[in-house]
Amino acid sequence: MNSFAHPLANRMVTLQGPAGPVAIRYILATGQRRSVGLVVTPQGLQVRTPPLLPAAQVDALLQRKAGWILQKLQAAQQQVQGQTAAPPPWSDGAWFAWRGEWVQVCAEFPGRQPRLQWQAPAVQDVGMAVRKTGYLVRAQTSQHGNTLASGSERPVARLLVNAPRSVPQRIGACVERWLRAQAMQTLQDYCHQYAPLLGVVPTRLSLTNASTRWGSASSNGAIRVHWRLLQLPPPLFEYVVVHELAHLREMNHSPRFWAHVQRVMPDYVQRRTMLKAIRLDEWT
């Protein structure tokens, strides 16, 4: 059976294609919207639904749209397979992940600090040749414009950095500093929100670049999380912070520990399952 798998997938459906059944692993997320949105990116299928919409209805919709979905996924796969050369890991126009979305690097913009800019897609159904390396997406856009979502009307994010196009290392350093600063601010915000609910007071917050763990907590109250959590969907970053704060109550994974987590995050099992599907050693 053929298959397409999004690296952050949390659900699977089998669609009937011209050559037989195809297994699709995709991201299913809810939001404040009135209809179901389907977005095909070079990474796979993303489905956004209104709150409380039953998963069975989502699968039924995907079956009705099977032809369109498979056509777009196959086109994206052919583009990736057809790529013969990739630009340097960090370059003007490269893509990277941020809060579960894709952001394009734009170099040689004035200003001391990088800044995020949102713009409307230049055109729908833009063809791209993409090769994924960890959290970095090396991309070459078509002449029509820049967009990751085929057929999407969502804005495209660009990170404007003041670094020479000819010096990839400077570009990469600017992007990483920006991501780390945002990761620290997000860590502080989540701790401010959840530490009182759990009845704990962390003594120190810091970021880590570990290759095997998303976060850790020590008996002296120190909390450390991987800075690349900022690149995952926010609910996963939020779960890791709650998990580590709960360790300040129980330095184990006993039923008491999970009770603390569930008390402030009732859907922690779903978030934990999504996070476990992501291999940290492949994304660093």
C-alpha positions as CSV (number, residue, x, y, z in Angstrom):
1,M,0.0,0.0,0.0
2,N,1.3,3.4,-0.9
3,S,1.5,6.1,1.8
4,F,2.1,9.7,2.6
5,A,3.2,10.7,6.1
6,H,3.5,14.2,7.6
7,P,6.4,14.3,10.1
8,L,4.0,15.8,12.7
9,A,1.1,13.5,11.9
10,N,-1.4,12.6,14.7
11,R,-4.0,10.8,12.6
12,M,-4.2,8.4,9.7
13,V,-6.9,7.7,7.0
14,T,-6.8,5.3,4.1
15,L,-8.0,6.9,0.8
16,Q,-9.0,5.1,-2.4
17,G,-6.7,6.1,-5.2
18,P,-6.6,5.1,-8.9
19,A,-4.0,2.4,-8.2
20,G,-5.5,1.2,-4.9
21,P,-5.7,2.3,-1.3
22,V,-3.3,4.9,0.0
23,A,-2.5,5.5,3.7
24,I,-2.3,9.2,4.6
25,R,-0.9,10.2,7.9
26,Y,-1.8,13.8,8.5
27,I,-2.0,16.6,11.1
28,L,-5.5,17.1,12.5
29,A,-5.9,20.4,14.5
30,T,-8.9,22.4,15.7
31,G,-9.4,26.1,15.6
32,Q,-11.8,29.0,15.7
33,R,-13.3,28.4,12.2
34,R,-16.6,27.4,10.7
35,S,-15.5,25.0,8.0
36,V,-12.8,22.3,7.4
37,G,-9.6,23.6,5.8
38,L,-7.3,21.3,3.8
39,V,-3.7,22.4,3.2
40,V,-1.2,20.4,1.3
41,T,2.4,21.4,1.9
42,P,5.7,19.8,0.8
43,Q,5.6,18.0,4.2
44,G,2.2,16.5,3.8
45,L,-1.5,17.1,4.6
46,Q,-2.8,19.4,7.3
47,V,-6.5,19.5,8.3
48,R,-8.0,22.2,10.4
49,T,-11.5,21.8,11.7
50,P,-14.1,23.7,13.8
51,P,-14.1,22.8,17.5
52,L,-15.9,19.5,18.5
53,L,-16.2,18.2,14.9
54,P,-16.2,14.4,15.1
55,A,-13.2,12.7,13.6
56,A,-15.5,10.4,11.6
57,Q,-16.9,13.4,9.7
58,V,-13.4,14.6,8.9
59,D,-12.5,11.2,7.5
60,A,-15.6,11.2,5.4
61,L,-14.7,14.6,4.0
62,L,-11.2,13.4,3.1
63,Q,-12.7,10.5,1.2
64,R,-14.8,12.8,-0.8
65,K,-11.7,15.0,-1.6
66,A,-9.5,11.9,-2.1
67,G,-8.7,12.7,-5.8
68,W,-7.6,16.3,-5.1
69,I,-5.6,15.3,-2.0
70,L,-3.7,12.5,-3.7
71,Q,-3.0,14.6,-6.8
72,K,-1.4,17.4,-4.7
73,L,0.5,15.0,-2.5
74,Q,1.9,13.1,-5.5
75,A,2.9,16.4,-7.1
76,A,4.8,17.5,-4.0
77,Q,6.5,14.1,-3.8
78,Q,7.6,14.3,-7.4
79,Q,9.0,17.7,-6.9
80,V,11.1,16.6,-4.0
81,Q,12.4,13.5,-5.8
82,G,13.2,15.5,-8.9
83,Q,15.5,17.9,-7.0
84,T,19.1,17.5,-8.1
85,A,20.8,20.2,-6.0
86,A,20.0,22.1,-2.9
87,P,21.2,25.6,-1.9
88,P,23.4,25.9,1.2
89,P,21.6,25.0,4.5
90,W,21.2,28.7,5.4
91,S,20.7,31.1,2.6
92,D,18.5,33.9,1.4
93,G,15.1,32.2,0.6
94,A,15.6,29.1,2.8
95,W,12.6,27.9,4.9
96,F,12.5,26.9,8.5
97,A,9.8,25.8,11.0
98,W,8.3,28.2,13.6
99,R,5.4,27.3,15.8
100,G,4.4,24.6,13.4
101,E,4.4,26.9,10.4
102,W,6.9,27.6,7.7
103,V,8.9,30.8,7.6
104,Q,11.1,32.1,4.8
105,V,14.4,33.8,5.5
106,C,15.0,37.1,3.7
107,A,18.4,38.6,4.1
108,E,19.9,42.1,3.8
109,F,17.1,44.0,5.4
110,P,18.0,47.0,7.6
111,G,17.5,46.8,11.4
112,R,19.4,45.5,14.4
113,Q,16.9,42.7,15.3
114,P,15.2,40.2,12.9
115,R,11.5,40.8,12.5
116,L,8.6,38.7,11.3
117,Q,6.5,39.9,8.4
118,W,3.3,38.4,7.0
119,Q,2.3,38.8,3.4
120,A,-0.4,37.4,1.2
121,P,0.6,34.5,-1.1
122,A,1.6,35.8,-4.5
123,V,-0.3,33.1,-6.3
124,Q,-2.0,29.8,-5.6
125,D,-0.7,26.4,-6.6
126,V,3.0,27.4,-6.6
127,G,5.4,24.6,-7.5
128,M,8.4,24.1,-5.2
129,A,11.4,21.9,-5.1
130,V,12.1,21.1,-1.4
131,R,14.5,19.0,0.5
132,K,14.0,18.8,4.3
133,T,16.9,18.6,6.7
134,G,15.8,18.6,10.3
135,Y,13.9,21.8,11.1
136,L,15.4,23.5,8.0
137,V,13.6,23.3,4.7
138,R,15.8,24.1,1.7
139,A,13.5,25.5,-0.9
140,Q,13.6,26.9,-4.4
141,T,10.3,28.6,-5.3
142,S,8.9,28.8,-8.8
143,Q,8.9,32.1,-10.7
144,H,5.3,32.7,-9.7
145,G,6.0,33.6,-6.1
146,N,6.4,32.1,-2.6
147,T,4.0,29.9,-0.8
148,L,4.2,26.6,1.0
149,A,0.5,25.7,0.9
150,S,-0.7,24.7,-2.4
151,G,-4.1,26.3,-3.0
152,S,-3.9,28.1,0.3
153,E,-5.0,31.7,0.9
154,R,-3.2,31.9,4.3
155,P,-0.5,34.6,4.7
156,V,3.1,33.6,4.2
157,A,5.6,34.5,6.9
158,R,9.0,36.0,6.2
159,L,11.8,36.6,8.7
160,L,13.7,39.7,7.7
161,V,17.4,39.6,8.9
162,N,20.2,42.0,8.5
163,A,22.9,39.7,7.2
164,P,24.8,39.4,3.9
165,R,23.3,37.0,1.4
166,S,26.8,35.8,0.6
167,V,27.5,34.7,4.2
168,P,25.2,31.7,5.1
169,Q,26.7,31.4,8.6
170,R,25.6,35.0,9.5
171,I,22.1,34.3,8.2
172,G,21.9,31.1,10.3
173,A,23.2,32.8,13.4
174,C,20.6,35.5,13.1
175,V,17.8,33.0,12.7
176,E,18.9,30.8,15.6
177,R,19.3,33.8,18.0
178,W,15.8,34.9,17.1
179,L,14.4,31.5,17.7
180,R,16.2,31.1,21.0
181,A,14.9,34.5,22.2
182,Q,11.4,33.6,21.3
183,A,11.8,30.1,22.9
184,M,12.9,31.7,26.2
185,Q,10.0,34.2,26.2
186,T,7.6,31.4,25.5
187,L,9.1,29.2,28.3
188,Q,8.7,32.1,30.8
189,D,5.1,32.8,29.7
190,Y,4.1,29.2,30.1
191,C,5.8,28.9,33.5
192,H,4.1,32.1,34.7
193,Q,0.8,30.5,33.6
194,Y,1.1,27.0,34.9
195,A,3.5,27.1,37.9
196,P,0.9,28.7,40.2
197,L,-1.7,26.1,39.1
198,L,0.7,23.3,40.0
199,G,1.8,25.0,43.2
200,V,5.5,25.1,42.3
201,V,8.1,27.8,41.9
202,P,10.9,27.1,39.4
203,T,14.2,28.5,40.6
204,R,15.9,28.8,37.1
205,L,14.7,28.6,33.5
206,S,17.1,27.8,30.7
207,L,17.3,26.4,27.1
208,T,19.1,23.3,26.1
209,N,20.4,21.8,22.8
210,A,20.3,18.2,24.0
211,S,20.0,15.5,21.3
212,T,17.7,13.1,23.2
213,R,15.4,15.0,25.5
214,W,12.9,17.8,25.0
215,G,13.1,19.0,28.6
216,S,14.3,18.2,32.1
217,A,13.7,19.2,35.7
218,S,16.0,19.0,38.7
219,S,15.2,18.6,42.4
220,N,16.5,22.1,43.0
221,G,13.8,23.6,40.9
222,A,15.6,24.2,37.6
223,I,13.7,23.7,34.4
224,R,15.4,23.2,31.0
225,V,13.7,22.8,27.6
226,H,15.0,22.4,24.1
227,W,15.0,25.6,22.2
228,R,13.7,23.9,19.1
229,L,10.3,23.4,20.8
230,L,9.6,26.9,19.5
231,Q,9.5,25.3,16.1
232,L,6.8,22.8,16.9
233,P,3.1,23.5,17.2
234,P,2.5,25.5,20.5
235,P,0.5,22.8,22.2
236,L,3.6,20.6,22.2
237,F,5.8,23.2,23.7
238,E,3.1,23.9,26.3
239,Y,2.9,20.2,27.2
240,V,6.7,19.9,27.8
241,V,6.6,22.9,30.2
242,V,3.7,21.4,32.1
243,H,5.4,18.0,32.2
244,E,8.6,19.5,33.7
245,L,6.8,21.7,36.1
246,A,4.9,18.7,37.4
247,H,8.2,17.0,38.1
248,L,8.8,19.7,40.8
249,R,5.9,18.0,42.6
250,E,6.9,14.4,41.8
251,M,10.4,13.5,40.5
252,N,9.0,10.4,38.8
253,H,6.3,9.2,36.4
254,S,4.0,7.7,39.1
255,P,0.2,8.0,38.9
256,R,0.5,11.0,41.2
257,F,2.7,12.7,38.7
258,W,0.3,12.2,35.8
259,A,-2.6,13.3,38.0
260,H,-0.9,16.7,38.5
261,V,-0.4,17.0,34.7
262,Q,-4.0,16.0,33.9
263,R,-5.4,18.4,36.4
264,V,-4.0,21.4,34.5
265,M,-3.9,19.9,31.0
266,P,-6.8,17.4,30.5
267,D,-5.8,16.6,26.9
268,Y,-2.1,15.8,27.8
269,V,-2.3,12.3,26.4
270,Q,-3.0,13.5,22.9
271,R,-0.2,16.1,23.1
272,R,2.2,13.5,24.5
273,T,1.4,11.1,21.7
274,M,2.0,13.7,19.1
275,L,5.4,14.7,20.6
276,K,6.5,11.0,20.9
277,A,6.0,10.7,17.1
278,I,8.7,13.3,16.6
279,R,12.3,12.0,16.8
280,L,14.5,14.7,18.3
281,D,17.7,13.2,16.9
282,E,16.3,13.7,13.3
283,W,15.4,17.3,13.9
284,T,18.7,18.7,15.3
